[in-house]
Amino acid sequence: MFSVLVHKLPAMLIVAVLLISGATNALGRCPVPTKHYTTLGCEPAAEQNAQGCPLWFNCSMLERRAHDKCYLFGKTYELHAHVPDEKVKSSCLALCTCQMNSRRAVAEFHCAHIDCPEFLSPHRAGCVRQYRTNDCCSSRQACGEKRTNLPRCTVGAVTYYEGERMQLPDDPCQTCICTQHFNASDPHGHTKCYTNACAFELIAPSVLAHGAAPVYYGNRCCPWEWRLPKASDRIRRDVGTESSNALEEWTVRDSCTYGNLTLSVGESLVADVTPVGIYQCFCAIPPMVHCTLTAN
């Protein structure tokens, strides 16, 4: 059994941005990313558009959140309350406690980060790491002949060994563990699968409180970072696009508010070109704007 090293996380959002190529689907066949809504506990509208997406989400309960409480996966935590490690271990976190940040005047979680042995040493050639469901660290590894004799799973053009984590291309919000009974025609039938938890409420509560938009990276399930509104943000005005200011009445069902801007469904911001990439932000499913990031 490997030992686990624990270090304190800084009380800030740390962003590492790589190549971006799209967004994530979290509600069946809906092509618009919605994992931020479902993680926050927002309720989808019964009405759907032709793409299978809810027309809007009801997030009214976010307005009632108190500054001296912490929130995670739909549950409220009082100051000094602890989050069960089972709820956060898949995010490689532990010992999470709700504490008041006096500088930001908001309660937030203080957690310890789990440093697995595989984070601290290079991968050994000819070996595979094997995992248990929902665990952060591998439980063991198989090398040489032991690896060769392991059962295998094939997903598309990728082959995995027993115990390895698998990503199913049709559902990036699920992680599965390869088992000897895996059936490619029914990948969920005899496979240990679990839904990926998005732990952004653990590390970015103050950002959320200031109206940030989720930024999605490639085909990942969870928001990669959160983008705060900028004074320079402008709504993109294409030829033939009706100005959002021409609408006489706004409702949560047909508009998104981002900073001082109100976007109608289908509108987007002028692309924000930065050294790390291009941010493109859209009002696709109210009430929140969401963004994607692509490489320059």
Secondary structure, DSSP 4 states (H G I P E B T S, - for coil): ----EEEEPPSS--------------STT--S--HHHHHHTPEEPS-B-TTS-BS-EE-GGGGG--TTSEEETTEEE-TT-B--HHHHGGGTEEEEEEEEETTTTEEEEEEEEEE-HHHHSPPPTTEEEE--TT-SS-SEEEEHHHHHTS-EEEETTEEEETT-EEE-TT-TTEEEE--TT--TTSTTTTSEEEEPP--HHHH-HHHHHTT-EEEE-TT-SS-SEEE---TT--B---TTPPPGGG-S---TTTEEEETTEEEETT-BBPPEEETTEEEEEE-SSTT--EEEEE--
